[in-house]
Amino acid sequence: MLATMLYAPGDVRCEEVAEPKILKPTDAIIKLAASCVCGSDLWPFRGANEVTAPLAMGHEYCGVVVEVGSAVKTVKPGQFVVGSFCLSDNTCPHCKFGFQSSCEQREFMTGAQAPFARVPLADGTLVATPDMPADDLIPSLLAVSDVLGTGWYAADAAGVQEGSTAVVVGDGAVGLMGVLSAKQMGATRIIAMSRHKTRQDLALEFGATDIISERGDEGVKRIKELTNGVGADSVLECVGTQESMSQAVNAARPGGKIGFVGVPHGVTFDGQNLFFQQKSLLGGPAPVRRYLPYLMELVLDRKINPGKVFDLQIPLADVAEGYKAMDERRAIKALLRV
């Protein structure tokens, strides 16, 4: 089958690989309905993460189960399923506490930019839909497996609630999903940080009430102006750079919360500054499995349409163009038809 392999920064190829097989009794094999390129895939593509061996790319997935291992009990062949990019048993103490992304058996999904994928820990990772979903819902269900689940976690970790003011730092797919999530959670003011017209328009469609194009100290100044000098109750940090993290921390009000889900690259903190600012931080890999049933229900009931974040659809064979388009910010998120 054709699959995406990353050999070195800028060197991504669609090439023939062996089809996946059941390796453990807890595995499942799924036939993907679609795949996509994630913003986090751009870190190794840009050279920010070291690439020491060819990488099988892709960790966002949904599709039909075609085979299960002997120990799998909760899903069966023929069912349509969505899974998290973090693989978990959903039974360990951390999973039961709602942090499946810190499961004692945690693995990270790979190889999903392909027609078929092996999903370890299938019972704890996959959630089946009641029926086969309509084709037009596939992009939204695919979004649930990572970017929507991650944006939702950012909003949850930031304590977004009815009547609150939220700031979203980052206008990539996760940031836009953070806007959608904050809206669903009842924030009455949602300030999106963005310099790009197409992303600003989508943020407004998802529920943003204000757009700020400034960054750094100027961005914080504008947030303070919009909040009468107070700052935001909740800040969603969806980038992972020093500038974005500093902006997020400084934009929150005393007692405010920052949910950070952008994978940190070169981020450091000033302990004394944090001490006197009196702000909470919670982040890390999103426990998407915690939210999967609820978010899937919202999609299946057509109450949300996160699939709109895919503004480029291409065949899997053209995956290199998807990476380039996202790297050059010509696309927010590339959907791969497999």
C-alpha positions as CSV (number, residue, x, y, z in Angstrom):
1,M,0.0,0.0,0.0
2,L,1.0,3.7,-0.3
3,A,2.0,5.4,2.9
4,T,3.7,8.6,4.0
5,M,7.3,8.4,5.1
6,L,9.5,11.3,6.4
7,Y,13.2,10.8,5.7
8,A,14.6,14.2,6.6
9,P,13.5,17.8,7.0
10,G,11.6,18.7,3.9
11,D,11.8,15.2,2.5
12,V,8.4,13.6,2.7
13,R,7.5,10.8,0.3
14,C,4.4,8.7,-0.5
15,E,5.8,5.2,-1.2
16,E,5.0,1.5,-1.1
17,V,5.1,-0.2,2.3
18,A,3.8,-3.4,3.7
19,E,0.2,-3.5,4.9
20,P,-0.1,-3.5,8.7
21,K,-0.7,-6.8,10.6
22,I,-2.0,-7.7,14.0
23,L,1.1,-7.9,16.2
24,K,-0.5,-8.1,19.7
25,P,-3.9,-9.5,20.9
26,T,-4.9,-6.0,21.8
27,D,-4.5,-4.6,18.3
28,A,-7.0,-3.7,15.6
29,I,-6.5,-3.0,11.9
30,I,-8.7,-0.2,10.4
31,K,-9.4,0.9,6.9
32,L,-9.2,4.6,7.0
33,A,-12.0,6.7,5.6
34,A,-9.6,9.7,5.3
35,S,-6.3,10.9,6.8
36,C,-4.7,14.3,7.2
37,V,-1.5,16.3,7.9
38,C,-1.2,17.7,11.5
39,G,0.5,20.9,12.5
40,S,2.7,18.9,14.7
41,D,3.9,16.9,11.7
42,L,5.5,20.2,10.5
43,W,8.0,20.2,13.5
44,P,10.1,17.3,12.0
45,F,9.3,18.5,8.5
46,R,10.9,21.9,9.4
47,G,13.8,20.3,11.2
48,A,12.7,21.4,14.7
49,N,12.6,17.7,15.8
50,E,15.5,15.5,15.0
51,V,14.9,12.8,12.4
52,T,17.3,9.9,12.9
53,A,15.4,7.3,10.9
54,P,12.5,7.2,8.4
55,L,9.2,8.0,10.2
56,A,5.9,6.5,9.3
57,M,3.7,9.6,9.5
58,G,0.1,10.2,10.5
59,H,-1.7,10.0,13.9
60,E,-5.2,11.3,13.1
61,Y,-7.6,8.6,11.9
62,C,-11.1,7.3,11.6
63,G,-12.5,4.4,9.6
64,V,-13.8,0.9,9.5
65,V,-12.4,-2.0,11.6
66,V,-11.3,-4.8,9.4
67,E,-9.6,-7.1,11.9
68,V,-9.1,-7.4,15.6
69,G,-6.7,-9.3,17.9
70,S,-8.0,-12.1,20.1
71,A,-8.2,-9.9,23.2
72,V,-10.2,-7.1,21.7
73,K,-13.8,-7.0,23.1
74,T,-15.3,-3.5,22.6
75,V,-15.0,-3.1,18.8
76,K,-15.5,-5.6,15.9
77,P,-15.0,-5.8,12.2
78,G,-17.4,-3.7,10.2
79,Q,-17.8,-0.9,12.8
80,F,-16.8,2.7,12.1
81,V,-14.5,4.0,14.8
82,V,-12.6,7.1,15.8
83,G,-9.5,6.9,18.0
84,S,-7.2,9.3,19.8
85,F,-3.7,10.1,18.7
86,C,-2.6,8.9,22.2
87,L,-3.2,5.2,22.6
88,S,-4.4,4.1,26.0
89,D,-5.7,1.1,27.8
90,N,-8.4,3.3,29.5
91,T,-8.2,1.2,32.7
92,C,-5.0,2.4,34.5
93,P,-5.2,4.9,37.4
94,H,-4.3,7.8,35.1
95,C,-6.9,6.9,32.5
96,K,-9.6,6.5,35.2
97,F,-8.6,10.0,36.4
98,G,-9.3,11.3,32.9
99,F,-5.7,11.6,31.7
100,Q,-5.6,8.8,29.1
101,S,-2.7,10.7,27.4
102,S,-0.6,9.7,30.4
103,C,-1.7,6.1,30.4
104,E,0.8,3.7,32.0
105,Q,0.8,1.8,28.7
106,R,0.7,5.0,26.5
107,E,1.9,4.9,22.9
108,F,1.5,7.5,20.2
109,M,-0.3,6.6,17.0
110,T,1.9,6.4,13.8
111,G,1.4,5.4,10.2
112,A,-2.1,6.8,9.7
113,Q,-1.3,8.7,6.5
114,A,-2.1,5.5,4.7
115,P,-5.2,3.4,3.6
116,F,-4.8,1.0,6.5
117,A,-3.4,1.4,10.0
118,R,-2.7,-0.7,13.0
119,V,-4.2,0.6,16.3
120,P,-2.6,-0.8,19.5
121,L,-4.7,-0.9,22.7
122,A,-7.8,-0.9,20.6
123,D,-10.3,-1.5,23.4
124,G,-9.1,1.6,25.3
125,T,-8.5,3.8,22.3
126,L,-11.3,3.3,19.8
127,V,-14.9,4.5,20.0
128,A,-17.5,3.1,17.6
129,T,-20.3,5.1,16.0
130,P,-23.9,3.7,16.4
131,D,-24.2,3.4,12.6
132,M,-22.1,4.1,9.5
133,P,-21.8,7.9,9.3
134,A,-22.6,9.9,6.2
135,D,-19.7,10.7,4.0
136,D,-19.9,14.4,4.6
137,L,-19.3,13.9,8.3
138,I,-16.0,12.1,7.7
139,P,-13.8,15.3,7.9
140,S,-15.4,16.3,11.2
141,L,-15.0,12.9,12.7
142,L,-11.4,12.9,11.6
143,A,-10.9,16.2,13.3
144,V,-12.2,14.8,16.6
145,S,-9.3,12.4,16.8
146,D,-6.8,15.1,17.4
147,V,-7.3,18.8,16.6
148,L,-10.8,19.1,17.9
149,G,-10.0,17.0,21.0
150,T,-6.8,19.1,21.5
151,G,-8.6,22.4,21.1
152,W,-11.3,21.1,23.5
153,Y,-8.7,20.2,26.1
154,A,-7.0,23.6,25.8
155,A,-10.4,25.2,26.6
156,D,-11.1,22.8,29.4
157,A,-7.7,23.2,30.9
158,A,-8.0,26.9,30.7
159,G,-11.3,26.7,32.7
160,V,-13.6,28.2,30.0
161,Q,-17.1,28.4,31.3
162,E,-20.4,30.2,30.8
163,G,-19.9,34.0,30.6
164,S,-16.1,33.9,30.6
165,T,-13.6,35.8,28.4
166,A,-11.2,33.6,26.5
167,V,-8.2,34.4,24.4
168,V,-6.9,31.9,21.8
169,V,-3.2,32.2,20.9
170,G,-2.6,30.6,17.5
171,D,-4.7,30.4,14.4
172,G,-3.7,27.0,13.2
173,A,-6.2,24.1,13.2
174,V,-5.9,23.6,16.9
175,G,-6.3,27.2,17.7
176,L,-9.4,27.4,15.5
177,M,-10.8,24.3,17.2
178,G,-10.1,26.1,20.5
179,V,-12.3,28.9,19.4
180,L,-15.1,26.5,18.5
181,S,-14.6,24.7,21.9
182,A,-14.7,27.9,23.9
183,K,-17.9,28.9,22.1
184,Q,-19.5,25.5,23.0
185,M,-18.4,25.9,26.6
186,G,-20.3,29.2,26.9
187,A,-17.6,31.9,26.7
188,T,-19.3,35.2,25.8
189,R,-16.1,36.9,24.6
190,I,-13.6,35.0,22.5
191,I,-10.5,36.9,21.3
192,A,-8.7,35.1,18.5
193,M,-5.1,36.1,17.7
194,S,-4.6,35.9,14.0
195,R,-3.0,37.8,11.1
196,H,-4.4,35.8,8.3
197,K,-7.8,36.8,6.6
198,T,-9.0,33.2,5.8
199,R,-8.2,32.1,9.4
200,Q,-9.8,35.2,10.9
201,D,-12.9,34.5,8.9
202,L,-13.1,30.9,10.1
203,A,-12.4,31.9,13.7
204,L,-15.4,34.3,13.4
205,E,-17.6,31.6,12.0
206,F,-16.6,29.3,14.9
207,G,-17.5,31.9,17.4
208,A,-14.8,34.5,17.9
209,T,-16.1,37.9,18.9
210,D,-12.8,39.8,18.4
211,I,-9.7,39.4,16.3
212,I,-6.3,40.8,17.3
213,S,-3.4,40.8,14.8
214,E,-0.7,42.1,17.0
215,R,1.7,39.8,18.8
216,G,4.0,39.8,21.8
217,D,3.7,42.8,24.1
218,E,1.5,44.7,21.6
219,G,-0.9,41.7,21.5
220,V,-1.1,41.7,25.3
221,K,-1.7,45.4,25.3
222,R,-4.6,45.0,22.9
223,I,-6.1,42.3,25.0
224,K,-5.9,44.5,28.1
225,E,-7.6,47.3,26.2
226,L,-10.4,45.0,25.2
227,T,-10.9,43.7,28.8
228,N,-10.7,47.1,30.6
229,G,-7.2,46.4,31.8
230,V,-8.2,43.1,33.5
231,G,-6.9,40.4,31.1
232,A,-8.6,37.2,30.1
233,D,-10.2,34.6,32.4
234,S,-8.9,31.8,30.2
235,V,-6.1,31.7,27.6
236,L,-5.6,28.8,25.2
237,E,-2.0,28.5,24.0
238,C,-2.0,26.6,20.8
239,V,1.5,27.2,19.3
240,G,4.4,26.2,21.5
241,T,6.9,28.9,21.0
242,Q,8.5,31.2,23.6
243,E,6.6,34.2,22.2
244,S,3.3,32.5,22.2
245,M,3.7,31.1,25.7
246,S,4.8,34.5,27.1
247,Q,1.9,36.2,25.4
248,A,-0.5,33.6,26.8
249,V,0.8,34.0,30.4
250,N,0.8,37.8,30.3
251,A,-2.7,38.0,28.7
252,A,-4.3,36.1,31.6
253,R,-5.8,37.9,34.6
254,P,-4.5,37.2,38.1
255,G,-6.2,33.9,39.0
256,G,-6.7,33.2,35.4
257,K,-5.9,29.9,33.7
258,I,-3.7,29.0,30.7
259,G,-4.4,25.7,28.8
260,F,-1.3,25.0,26.8
261,V,-1.4,22.4,24.0
262,G,1.2,23.6,21.6
263,V,4.2,21.3,21.8
264,P,6.8,23.5,23.5
265,H,10.0,24.3,21.5
266,G,12.5,26.4,23.3
267,V,10.0,27.5,26.0
268,T,11.3,28.5,29.4
269,F,9.6,30.1,32.4
270,D,10.6,32.7,34.9
271,G,9.7,31.2,38.3
272,Q,9.5,34.5,40.2
273,N,7.4,36.0,37.4
274,L,4.9,33.1,37.6
275,F,4.9,33.3,41.4
276,F,3.7,36.9,41.5
277,Q,1.4,36.7,38.5
278,Q,-0.7,34.0,40.3
279,K,-1.9,32.1,37.2
280,S,-2.6,28.5,36.7
281,L,-1.1,26.4,33.9
282,L,-2.3,23.0,32.7
283,G,-1.5,21.4,29.4
284,G,0.4,18.6,27.6
285,P,-0.9,16.0,25.2
286,A,-4.6,16.1,25.1
287,P,-6.6,13.2,26.7
288,V,-8.7,13.0,23.6
289,R,-10.2,9.7,24.7
290,R,-11.9,11.4,27.6
291,Y,-13.8,13.6,25.2
292,L,-14.3,11.3,22.3
293,P,-17.9,10.0,23.0
294,Y,-19.2,13.6,23.6
295,L,-17.5,15.2,20.7
296,M,-18.5,12.4,18.3
297,E,-22.1,12.9,19.4
298,L,-21.9,16.6,18.7
299,V,-20.6,15.8,15.2
300,L,-23.1,13.1,14.5
301,D,-26.0,15.3,15.6
302,R,-24.6,18.0,13.3
303,K,-24.3,20.5,16.2
304,I,-20.8,21.4,15.2
305,N,-18.8,21.2,12.0
306,P,-15.1,21.1,12.8
307,G,-14.4,19.6,9.4
308,K,-14.5,23.1,8.0
309,V,-10.9,23.4,9.2
310,F,-9.8,21.3,6.2
311,D,-9.3,23.8,3.5
312,L,-7.3,21.6,1.2
313,Q,-8.3,18.1,0.0
314,I,-5.7,16.1,-2.0
315,P,-5.1,12.4,-2.8
316,L,-2.7,10.6,-0.5
317,A,-0.2,10.3,-3.4
318,D,0.2,14.1,-3.3
319,V,0.9,14.3,0.4
320,A,4.1,16.2,-0.1
321,E,2.1,19.1,-1.5
322,G,-0.1,19.0,1.7
323,Y,3.0,19.4,3.9
324,K,4.3,22.2,1.7
325,A,1.0,24.1,1.6
326,M,0.7,24.0,5.4
327,D,4.3,24.9,6.0
328,E,3.9,27.9,3.7
329,R,0.6,28.8,5.3
330,R,-1.3,28.4,2.0
331,A,-3.5,25.9,3.8
332,I,-4.8,25.5,7.4
333,K,-5.1,21.7,7.3
334,A,-4.8,19.2,4.5
335,L,-7.2,16.3,4.2
336,L,-5.8,13.2,2.5
337,R,-8.3,11.1,0.6
338,V,-7.1,7.5,0.8
